[in-house]
Amino acid sequence: MSSSNTFLSARTIVLRDAGQTLNSPLACLLIGMVAICLGGCASTDSPISFRRPQSYQPPKRTKVQVRKFWDSWADENLAAGDIVFRMGSTRAYGFIDTSRLAALVADSRFSHVGIVAIENGHPVVYDIERHGARRATFSDFIFEYELAFGVKRLKPEHQKHVDEAVRYCRSVYHNKPKFDDAMQLDNDALYCTEMIETAYRSNGLKLSEPSRLMDYPRYDEFPTWMFIAKYISPLTPEQLVFSPGNDTHGLWSSDRLETIIDASDPYVGVHAVEPARMKPAAVETASRPSRDPQ
């Protein structure tokens, strides 16, 4: 099957699974921007978890050193199909940090996701954002904003779905569909979490269900922003959206995934995985498949 046909057939499956067609009249920017960035994690049971204390001082390492560390860690620990979560810092009108607002509304720490592929023996991350589909090294992905990041992996019984999911995301990268600003499930455009869900659903595995924007955990705590958003965004509060989520909703909460790492930022995260500082060893509780699908 061609990459184009793979992309189109997968879109059809997701539309069928969503169970309805969404018509989104001009209504809800910050809700739209929030949804575009929606993510989150407040996990407390990760195999590797290190959060930034109030007294935190940056470790005495250069950015180049830390990037090299994470590229080496990725070579040793990441596998095809792993899902990488991170916080971003997207701004509307140059001053509204919609990524952080999204995290607050979703009671979350993450706002963006990508999927790992192993190419020429090294992991790369495929994602899609406002400027289109991308392919990046692991360190490039987590250092784009140098904020919170985490990695989830399919449990062993679901690993059979990885190869097709990775192929789908490669087809997205090569076909360059439009980014879905409207966050709708009835068009050929995609946003980040929708791409991951579509990739796995296209070969029979649902990771999470879409939920209404108005059902996000802290939606009611920001009435002013939500009121403004009604007039400057194409989304509605009733619209179904896939999101990175947190421990109770969205992609992060999927019972088909296990946590590989969860860290406040790349610098703090080093402490969580350095052998001299880490108990238990990195990825001790999660198996690492050896496949290198092309």
Beta strands, then each sheet from edge to edge (+ up, - down):
strand 1: 49-50
strand 2: 83-86
strand 3: 91-92
strand 4: 96-97
strand 5: 112-119
strand 6: 122-129
strand 7: 132-137
strand 8: 149-154
strand 9: 211-212
strand 10: 240-241
strand 11: 257-263
sheet 1: 1+ 11+ 8- 2+ 5- 6+ 7-
sheet 2: 3+ 4-
sheet 3: 9+ 10-
end
